[in-house]
Protein backbone atom coordinates (compact mmCIF):
# COMPACT_ATOMS: atom_id res chain seq x y z
CA UNK A 1 0.00 0.00 0.00
CA UNK A 2 1.37 3.43 -0.93
CA UNK A 3 -0.78 5.82 1.03
CA UNK A 4 -0.86 9.56 0.51
CA UNK A 5 -2.77 10.53 3.65
CA UNK A 6 -2.55 9.60 7.31
CA UNK A 7 -2.76 5.87 6.76
CA UNK A 8 0.37 4.04 7.80
CA UNK A 9 0.38 0.72 5.98
CA UNK A 10 -1.21 -2.60 5.20
CA UNK A 11 -3.06 -4.65 7.84
CA UNK A 12 -1.89 -7.84 6.16
CA UNK A 13 1.25 -8.46 8.21
CA UNK A 14 0.87 -11.25 10.70
CA UNK A 15 -2.35 -12.52 9.07
CA UNK A 16 -0.95 -14.08 5.90
CA UNK A 17 -3.47 -16.94 6.07
CA UNK A 18 -6.51 -14.64 6.07
CA UNK A 19 -8.75 -15.89 3.27
CA UNK A 20 -8.91 -12.65 1.29
CA UNK A 21 -5.13 -12.30 1.02
CA UNK A 22 -4.68 -15.94 0.06
CA UNK A 23 -7.48 -15.81 -2.50
CA UNK A 24 -6.40 -12.49 -3.98
CA UNK A 25 -2.88 -13.78 -4.54
CA UNK A 26 -4.26 -16.75 -6.45
CA UNK A 27 -6.72 -14.66 -8.47
CA UNK A 28 -4.17 -12.00 -9.37
CA UNK A 29 -1.64 -14.60 -10.46
CA UNK A 30 -4.24 -16.46 -12.51
CA UNK A 31 -5.50 -13.32 -14.23
CA UNK A 32 -2.41 -11.15 -14.68
CA UNK A 33 0.81 -13.16 -14.45
CA UNK A 34 0.93 -13.91 -18.19
CA UNK A 35 1.48 -10.19 -18.88
CA UNK A 36 4.69 -10.25 -16.84
CA UNK A 37 6.25 -13.30 -18.50
CA UNK A 38 9.62 -12.47 -20.05
CA UNK A 39 10.10 -9.27 -18.07
CA UNK A 40 13.54 -8.24 -16.88
CA UNK A 41 12.68 -5.35 -14.56
CA UNK A 42 9.51 -5.04 -12.47
CA UNK A 43 8.41 -2.43 -9.95
CA UNK A 44 6.10 -3.81 -7.28
CA UNK A 45 4.29 -0.72 -6.04
CA UNK A 46 2.69 -1.15 -2.63
CA UNK A 47 4.84 -4.22 -2.16
CA UNK A 48 4.75 -4.33 1.64
CA UNK A 49 1.43 -6.13 1.17
CA UNK A 50 3.35 -9.36 0.72
CA UNK A 51 0.59 -11.99 1.07
CA UNK A 52 -1.13 -10.73 -2.07
CA UNK A 53 1.83 -9.76 -4.22
CA UNK A 54 4.62 -12.20 -3.47
CA UNK A 55 4.28 -14.09 -6.78
CA UNK A 56 5.16 -11.00 -8.83
CA UNK A 57 8.65 -11.08 -7.34
CA UNK A 58 9.34 -14.38 -9.11
CA UNK A 59 8.45 -13.03 -12.56
CA UNK A 60 11.70 -11.21 -13.38
CA UNK A 61 15.41 -11.28 -12.45
CA UNK A 62 15.21 -7.69 -11.19
CA UNK A 63 12.28 -6.63 -9.02
CA UNK A 64 12.24 -3.29 -7.23
CA UNK A 65 9.77 -2.62 -4.43
CA UNK A 66 8.32 0.59 -3.07
CA UNK A 67 5.89 1.23 -0.22
CA UNK A 68 5.16 3.73 2.49
CA UNK A 69 5.20 0.87 5.02
CA UNK A 70 8.74 -0.50 5.58
CA UNK A 71 7.65 -3.75 7.27
CA UNK A 72 7.37 -5.79 4.08
CA UNK A 73 10.09 -4.15 2.02
CA UNK A 74 13.22 -5.94 3.17
CA UNK A 75 16.71 -4.57 2.79
CA UNK A 76 16.40 -3.61 -0.89
CA UNK A 77 13.00 -1.91 -0.82
CA UNK A 78 12.39 1.82 -1.02
CA UNK A 79 9.98 3.82 1.12
CA UNK A 80 8.19 6.36 -1.02
CA UNK A 81 5.02 7.76 -2.52
CA UNK A 82 3.23 6.78 -5.70
CA UNK A 83 2.87 10.49 -6.43
CA UNK A 84 6.63 10.94 -6.87
CA UNK A 85 8.32 7.70 -7.88
CA UNK A 86 12.11 7.91 -7.38
CA UNK A 87 12.96 6.22 -10.69
CA UNK A 88 14.02 7.35 -14.16
CA UNK A 89 11.62 7.43 -17.09
CA UNK A 90 11.00 4.11 -18.90
CA UNK A 91 12.81 2.05 -16.26
CA UNK A 92 10.51 -0.97 -15.90
CA UNK A 93 9.00 -3.62 -18.14
CA UNK A 94 6.10 -4.15 -15.71
CA UNK A 95 4.67 -2.18 -12.81
CA UNK A 96 2.22 -3.85 -10.44
CA UNK A 97 -0.07 -1.86 -8.13
CA UNK A 98 -2.41 -4.18 -6.27
CA UNK A 99 -4.97 -2.22 -4.23
CA UNK A 100 -2.83 0.89 -4.31
CA UNK A 101 -4.36 3.50 -6.64
CA UNK A 102 -7.51 3.89 -4.51
CA UNK A 103 -5.22 5.24 -1.77
CA UNK A 104 -3.75 7.92 -4.04
CA UNK A 105 -5.02 11.47 -4.42
CA UNK A 106 -4.93 12.83 -7.00
CA UNK A 107 -5.45 9.63 -8.93
CA UNK A 108 -4.25 11.24 -12.16
CA UNK A 109 -0.86 12.09 -10.66
CA UNK A 110 -0.27 8.54 -9.45
CA UNK A 111 -1.21 7.05 -12.82
CA UNK A 112 0.95 9.62 -14.62
CA UNK A 113 3.92 8.54 -12.52
CA UNK A 114 3.15 4.88 -13.24
CA UNK A 115 3.05 5.63 -16.98
CA UNK A 116 6.30 7.60 -16.82
CA UNK A 117 8.44 4.83 -15.34
CA UNK A 118 7.17 2.02 -17.62
CA UNK A 119 9.03 1.52 -20.88
CA UNK A 120 7.10 1.63 -24.19
CA UNK A 121 5.54 -1.78 -24.72
CA UNK A 122 5.58 -2.51 -20.99
CA UNK A 123 2.60 -3.45 -18.83
CA UNK A 124 0.72 -1.97 -15.88
CA UNK A 125 -1.03 -4.54 -13.67
CA UNK A 126 -3.62 -3.09 -11.28
CA UNK A 127 -6.29 -4.16 -8.83
CA UNK A 128 -8.76 -1.83 -7.10
CA UNK A 129 -11.86 -2.27 -4.91
CA UNK A 130 -15.20 -2.31 -6.71
CA UNK A 131 -18.41 -0.25 -6.48
CA UNK A 132 -18.90 3.11 -4.85
CA UNK A 133 -22.19 1.85 -3.38
CA UNK A 134 -20.09 -0.52 -1.26
CA UNK A 135 -18.28 2.38 0.44
CA UNK A 136 -18.20 1.89 4.22
CA UNK A 137 -16.20 2.61 7.34
CA UNK A 138 -13.82 -0.12 6.15
CA UNK A 139 -12.77 2.15 3.27
CA UNK A 140 -12.36 5.12 5.58
CA UNK A 141 -10.25 3.14 8.05
CA UNK A 142 -8.04 1.87 5.22
CA UNK A 143 -7.40 5.31 3.76
CA UNK A 144 -9.30 4.83 0.50
CA UNK A 145 -10.31 7.79 -1.65
CA UNK A 146 -12.62 5.93 -4.04
CA UNK A 147 -13.97 2.61 -5.28
CA UNK A 148 -14.34 1.62 -8.94
CA UNK A 149 -16.51 0.02 -11.53
CA UNK A 150 -14.69 -1.80 -14.32
CA UNK A 151 -15.58 1.05 -16.68
CA UNK A 152 -14.26 3.64 -14.20
CA UNK A 153 -10.97 1.76 -13.80
CA UNK A 154 -10.52 1.34 -17.55
CA UNK A 155 -11.26 5.02 -18.20
CA UNK A 156 -8.72 6.17 -15.59
CA UNK A 157 -5.99 3.94 -17.00
CA UNK A 158 -6.73 4.99 -20.58
CA UNK A 159 -6.62 8.68 -19.63
CA UNK A 160 -3.11 8.07 -18.32
CA UNK A 161 -2.05 6.89 -21.78
CA UNK A 162 -2.35 3.10 -21.53
CA UNK A 163 -4.17 0.64 -23.78
CA UNK A 164 -6.20 -1.81 -21.73
CA UNK A 165 -5.70 -5.45 -22.72
CA UNK A 166 -7.81 -7.11 -20.03
CA UNK A 167 -10.26 -5.85 -17.41
CA UNK A 168 -12.43 -8.02 -15.21
CA UNK A 169 -14.15 -8.20 -11.88
CA UNK A 170 -12.99 -10.76 -9.30
CA UNK A 171 -14.41 -12.36 -6.15
CA UNK A 172 -17.73 -13.07 -7.85
CA UNK A 173 -18.19 -16.35 -5.99
CA UNK A 174 -18.32 -14.65 -2.60
CA UNK A 175 -20.03 -11.50 -3.85
CA UNK A 176 -23.43 -12.13 -2.18
CA UNK A 177 -21.70 -12.32 1.20
CA UNK A 178 -19.70 -9.18 0.42
CA UNK A 179 -22.85 -7.24 -0.49
CA UNK A 180 -24.64 -8.44 2.65
CA UNK A 181 -21.69 -7.49 4.85
CA UNK A 182 -21.56 -3.99 3.37
CA UNK A 183 -25.30 -3.55 3.88
CA UNK A 184 -24.91 -4.62 7.51
CA UNK A 185 -22.14 -2.05 8.00
CA UNK A 186 -24.40 0.69 6.68
CA UNK A 187 -27.30 -0.35 8.89
CA UNK A 188 -25.24 -0.28 12.06
CA UNK A 189 -23.54 3.02 11.12
CA UNK A 190 -19.93 3.96 10.49
CA UNK A 191 -17.49 3.38 13.32
CA UNK A 192 -14.48 5.09 11.72
CA UNK A 193 -14.53 8.68 10.52
CA UNK A 194 -10.85 8.92 9.58
CA UNK A 195 -8.07 6.68 8.32
CA UNK A 196 -6.36 4.56 10.95
CA UNK A 197 -2.59 4.27 11.33
CA UNK A 198 -3.03 0.59 10.53
CA UNK A 199 -6.50 -0.84 9.96
CA UNK A 200 -7.38 -4.21 11.44
CA UNK A 201 -8.27 -7.44 9.68
CA UNK A 202 -11.52 -8.83 11.14
CA UNK A 203 -11.30 -12.01 13.20
CA UNK A 204 -12.37 -15.05 11.20
CA UNK A 205 -13.07 -18.56 12.58
CA UNK A 206 -10.92 -21.18 10.91
CA UNK A 207 -13.71 -23.16 9.19
CA UNK A 208 -15.21 -20.00 7.68
CA UNK A 209 -11.77 -18.75 6.64
CA UNK A 210 -11.13 -22.05 4.81
CA UNK A 211 -14.59 -22.08 3.24
CA UNK A 212 -14.20 -18.57 1.81
CA UNK A 213 -10.76 -19.47 0.47
CA UNK A 214 -12.18 -22.54 -1.25
CA UNK A 215 -15.18 -20.70 -2.71
CA UNK A 216 -12.87 -18.10 -4.20
CA UNK A 217 -11.09 -20.84 -6.16
CA UNK A 218 -14.19 -20.97 -8.36
CA UNK A 219 -13.20 -17.51 -9.57
CA UNK A 220 -9.71 -18.73 -10.42
CA UNK A 221 -11.17 -21.54 -12.54
CA UNK A 222 -13.40 -19.10 -14.41
CA UNK A 223 -10.74 -16.42 -14.86
CA UNK A 224 -8.46 -18.80 -16.72
CA UNK A 225 -10.81 -18.51 -19.70
CA UNK A 226 -13.32 -15.72 -19.08
CA UNK A 227 -13.80 -12.31 -17.53
CA UNK A 228 -16.30 -12.04 -14.68
CA UNK A 229 -19.32 -9.67 -14.90
CA UNK A 230 -19.30 -8.61 -11.23
CA UNK A 231 -17.28 -8.93 -8.05
CA UNK A 232 -15.79 -6.94 -5.19
CA UNK A 233 -12.50 -6.19 -7.00
CA UNK A 234 -11.47 -4.99 -10.45
CA UNK A 235 -8.32 -6.31 -12.13
CA UNK A 236 -6.74 -4.52 -15.10
CA UNK A 237 -3.80 -5.21 -17.40
CA UNK A 238 -2.79 -2.35 -19.68
CA UNK A 239 0.09 -1.74 -22.07
CA UNK A 240 2.05 1.47 -22.63
CA UNK A 241 2.16 2.09 -26.41
C-alpha positions as CSV (number, residue, x, y, z in Angstrom):
1,X,0.0,0.0,0.0
2,X,1.4,3.4,-0.9
3,X,-0.8,5.8,1.0
4,X,-0.9,9.6,0.5
5,X,-2.8,10.5,3.6
6,X,-2.6,9.6,7.3
7,X,-2.8,5.9,6.8
8,X,0.4,4.0,7.8
9,X,0.4,0.7,6.0
10,X,-1.2,-2.6,5.2
11,X,-3.1,-4.6,7.8
12,X,-1.9,-7.8,6.2
13,X,1.3,-8.5,8.2
14,X,0.9,-11.3,10.7
15,X,-2.4,-12.5,9.1
16,X,-1.0,-14.1,5.9
17,X,-3.5,-16.9,6.1
18,X,-6.5,-14.6,6.1
19,X,-8.7,-15.9,3.3
20,X,-8.9,-12.7,1.3
21,X,-5.1,-12.3,1.0
22,X,-4.7,-15.9,0.1
23,X,-7.5,-15.8,-2.5
24,X,-6.4,-12.5,-4.0
25,X,-2.9,-13.8,-4.5
26,X,-4.3,-16.8,-6.4
27,X,-6.7,-14.7,-8.5
28,X,-4.2,-12.0,-9.4
29,X,-1.6,-14.6,-10.5
30,X,-4.2,-16.5,-12.5
31,X,-5.5,-13.3,-14.2
32,X,-2.4,-11.1,-14.7
33,X,0.8,-13.2,-14.4
34,X,0.9,-13.9,-18.2
35,X,1.5,-10.2,-18.9
36,X,4.7,-10.3,-16.8
37,X,6.3,-13.3,-18.5
38,X,9.6,-12.5,-20.1
39,X,10.1,-9.3,-18.1
40,X,13.5,-8.2,-16.9
41,X,12.7,-5.3,-14.6
42,X,9.5,-5.0,-12.5
43,X,8.4,-2.4,-10.0
44,X,6.1,-3.8,-7.3
45,X,4.3,-0.7,-6.0
46,X,2.7,-1.1,-2.6
47,X,4.8,-4.2,-2.2
48,X,4.8,-4.3,1.6
49,X,1.4,-6.1,1.2
50,X,3.4,-9.4,0.7
51,X,0.6,-12.0,1.1
52,X,-1.1,-10.7,-2.1
53,X,1.8,-9.8,-4.2
54,X,4.6,-12.2,-3.5
55,X,4.3,-14.1,-6.8
56,X,5.2,-11.0,-8.8
57,X,8.6,-11.1,-7.3
58,X,9.3,-14.4,-9.1
59,X,8.4,-13.0,-12.6
60,X,11.7,-11.2,-13.4
61,X,15.4,-11.3,-12.5
62,X,15.2,-7.7,-11.2
63,X,12.3,-6.6,-9.0
64,X,12.2,-3.3,-7.2
65,X,9.8,-2.6,-4.4
66,X,8.3,0.6,-3.1
67,X,5.9,1.2,-0.2
68,X,5.2,3.7,2.5
69,X,5.2,0.9,5.0
70,X,8.7,-0.5,5.6
71,X,7.7,-3.8,7.3
72,X,7.4,-5.8,4.1
73,X,10.1,-4.1,2.0
74,X,13.2,-5.9,3.2
75,X,16.7,-4.6,2.8
76,X,16.4,-3.6,-0.9
77,X,13.0,-1.9,-0.8
78,X,12.4,1.8,-1.0
79,X,10.0,3.8,1.1
80,X,8.2,6.4,-1.0
81,X,5.0,7.8,-2.5
82,X,3.2,6.8,-5.7
83,X,2.9,10.5,-6.4
84,X,6.6,10.9,-6.9
85,X,8.3,7.7,-7.9
86,X,12.1,7.9,-7.4
87,X,13.0,6.2,-10.7
88,X,14.0,7.3,-14.2
89,X,11.6,7.4,-17.1
90,X,11.0,4.1,-18.9
91,X,12.8,2.1,-16.3
92,X,10.5,-1.0,-15.9
93,X,9.0,-3.6,-18.1
94,X,6.1,-4.1,-15.7
95,X,4.7,-2.2,-12.8
96,X,2.2,-3.8,-10.4
97,X,-0.1,-1.9,-8.1
98,X,-2.4,-4.2,-6.3
99,X,-5.0,-2.2,-4.2
100,X,-2.8,0.9,-4.3
101,X,-4.4,3.5,-6.6
102,X,-7.5,3.9,-4.5
103,X,-5.2,5.2,-1.8
104,X,-3.7,7.9,-4.0
105,X,-5.0,11.5,-4.4
106,X,-4.9,12.8,-7.0
107,X,-5.5,9.6,-8.9
108,X,-4.2,11.2,-12.2
109,X,-0.9,12.1,-10.7
110,X,-0.3,8.5,-9.5
111,X,-1.2,7.1,-12.8
112,X,0.9,9.6,-14.6
113,X,3.9,8.5,-12.5
114,X,3.1,4.9,-13.2
115,X,3.1,5.6,-17.0
116,X,6.3,7.6,-16.8
117,X,8.4,4.8,-15.3
118,X,7.2,2.0,-17.6
119,X,9.0,1.5,-20.9
120,X,7.1,1.6,-24.2
121,X,5.5,-1.8,-24.7
122,X,5.6,-2.5,-21.0
123,X,2.6,-3.4,-18.8
124,X,0.7,-2.0,-15.9
125,X,-1.0,-4.5,-13.7
126,X,-3.6,-3.1,-11.3
127,X,-6.3,-4.2,-8.8
128,X,-8.8,-1.8,-7.1
129,X,-11.9,-2.3,-4.9
130,X,-15.2,-2.3,-6.7
131,X,-18.4,-0.3,-6.5
132,X,-18.9,3.1,-4.8
133,X,-22.2,1.9,-3.4
134,X,-20.1,-0.5,-1.3
135,X,-18.3,2.4,0.4
136,X,-18.2,1.9,4.2
137,X,-16.2,2.6,7.3
138,X,-13.8,-0.1,6.2
139,X,-12.8,2.1,3.3
140,X,-12.4,5.1,5.6
141,X,-10.2,3.1,8.0
142,X,-8.0,1.9,5.2
143,X,-7.4,5.3,3.8
144,X,-9.3,4.8,0.5
145,X,-10.3,7.8,-1.6
146,X,-12.6,5.9,-4.0
147,X,-14.0,2.6,-5.3
148,X,-14.3,1.6,-8.9
149,X,-16.5,0.0,-11.5
150,X,-14.7,-1.8,-14.3
151,X,-15.6,1.1,-16.7
152,X,-14.3,3.6,-14.2
153,X,-11.0,1.8,-13.8
154,X,-10.5,1.3,-17.5
155,X,-11.3,5.0,-18.2
156,X,-8.7,6.2,-15.6
157,X,-6.0,3.9,-17.0
158,X,-6.7,5.0,-20.6
159,X,-6.6,8.7,-19.6
160,X,-3.1,8.1,-18.3
161,X,-2.0,6.9,-21.8
162,X,-2.3,3.1,-21.5
163,X,-4.2,0.6,-23.8
164,X,-6.2,-1.8,-21.7
165,X,-5.7,-5.4,-22.7
166,X,-7.8,-7.1,-20.0
167,X,-10.3,-5.8,-17.4
168,X,-12.4,-8.0,-15.2
169,X,-14.2,-8.2,-11.9
170,X,-13.0,-10.8,-9.3
171,X,-14.4,-12.4,-6.1
172,X,-17.7,-13.1,-7.8
173,X,-18.2,-16.4,-6.0
174,X,-18.3,-14.6,-2.6
175,X,-20.0,-11.5,-3.9
176,X,-23.4,-12.1,-2.2
177,X,-21.7,-12.3,1.2
178,X,-19.7,-9.2,0.4
179,X,-22.8,-7.2,-0.5
180,X,-24.6,-8.4,2.7
181,X,-21.7,-7.5,4.9
182,X,-21.6,-4.0,3.4
183,X,-25.3,-3.5,3.9
184,X,-24.9,-4.6,7.5
185,X,-22.1,-2.0,8.0
186,X,-24.4,0.7,6.7
187,X,-27.3,-0.4,8.9
188,X,-25.2,-0.3,12.1
189,X,-23.5,3.0,11.1
190,X,-19.9,4.0,10.5
191,X,-17.5,3.4,13.3
192,X,-14.5,5.1,11.7
193,X,-14.5,8.7,10.5
194,X,-10.9,8.9,9.6
195,X,-8.1,6.7,8.3
196,X,-6.4,4.6,11.0
197,X,-2.6,4.3,11.3
198,X,-3.0,0.6,10.5
199,X,-6.5,-0.8,10.0
200,X,-7.4,-4.2,11.4
201,X,-8.3,-7.4,9.7
202,X,-11.5,-8.8,11.1
203,X,-11.3,-12.0,13.2
204,X,-12.4,-15.0,11.2
205,X,-13.1,-18.6,12.6
206,X,-10.9,-21.2,10.9
207,X,-13.7,-23.2,9.2
208,X,-15.2,-20.0,7.7
209,X,-11.8,-18.8,6.6
210,X,-11.1,-22.0,4.8
211,X,-14.6,-22.1,3.2
212,X,-14.2,-18.6,1.8
213,X,-10.8,-19.5,0.5
214,X,-12.2,-22.5,-1.2
215,X,-15.2,-20.7,-2.7
216,X,-12.9,-18.1,-4.2
217,X,-11.1,-20.8,-6.2
218,X,-14.2,-21.0,-8.4
219,X,-13.2,-17.5,-9.6
220,X,-9.7,-18.7,-10.4
221,X,-11.2,-21.5,-12.5
222,X,-13.4,-19.1,-14.4
223,X,-10.7,-16.4,-14.9
224,X,-8.5,-18.8,-16.7
225,X,-10.8,-18.5,-19.7
226,X,-13.3,-15.7,-19.1
227,X,-13.8,-12.3,-17.5
228,X,-16.3,-12.0,-14.7
229,X,-19.3,-9.7,-14.9
230,X,-19.3,-8.6,-11.2
231,X,-17.3,-8.9,-8.0
232,X,-15.8,-6.9,-5.2
233,X,-12.5,-6.2,-7.0
234,X,-11.5,-5.0,-10.4
235,X,-8.3,-6.3,-12.1
236,X,-6.7,-4.5,-15.1
237,X,-3.8,-5.2,-17.4
238,X,-2.8,-2.4,-19.7
239,X,0.1,-1.7,-22.1
240,X,2.0,1.5,-22.6
241,X,2.2,2.1,-26.4
